[in-house]
Amino acid sequence: MHDEPIDPFNGDPADPTAGLQDPREDDPLDPLTEVERQDVLEDLADLEIYQALLAPIGVRGLVIECEDCREPHYFDWDLLRGNLRHLLSSGRPRVHEPAYDPDPDHYVTWDYARGYADGVHDTLTEGTEEDDAADA
């Protein structure tokens, strides 16, 4: 199993991007700060929870409002996870790689996913808190 989407042209001599170079590759790499690194690790952990809770009810991933083009980008769970891992390892984000022809009804925002997870957590701990109060 791969952590990132597989490049369909990897090793193909007819790769249409073979002559192109990512201009950012020549830029000096500023590693992530410890705070940035911790934020990405927390996002990865949150993503696992969100997927576990939301995928069974038909949510395919998250939608993120792109700061560059001001358009929503729809990311499947695996693609977003791969992008975050790439950011951790390389220190730079990937170029836009949203899902192809997504159905917006199957994607939610980070805030929605966070709220959903918080609601599930609160519901699950509600009974135990009442039991603890009754025992006291």
Beta strands, then each sheet from edge to edge (+ up, - down):
strand 1: 61-65
strand 2: 72-76
strand 3: 107-108
sheet 1: 2+ 1- 3-
end
